[in-house]
Amino acid sequence: MSIPRQPAQLEAWERWEQPAFAVLPYVMLVIVASMTVVVKWGESTGDLLIDLGLAAAAGLWMLWGFTLHPAWRHRPRRMAVFFIGQSISKAVAKRVGTNA
């Protein structure tokens, strides 16, 4: 059994929901990139630069395909290309990470 929320509480949440969900992927990407720097600091500079380059590419892909073009969210083919691109970047990052 749930307690019904007051309309004011729902409105306050709805004001914060969309901006929070828009920023969350970038915050998570920065956290993971920062953890990568901490873990790989002092090791091969090339590996670290490759990882940070892949993180930057993923961030730019999200920025271009989702954040800067909100109308594309309602176009299934564009979003399919976006998600396929994200999946490919994750697969490449995983592959590069296991070869290091």
Helices and strands as residue ranges (DSSP letters): H 7-40, H 45-62, I 63-67, G 70-74, H 76-99
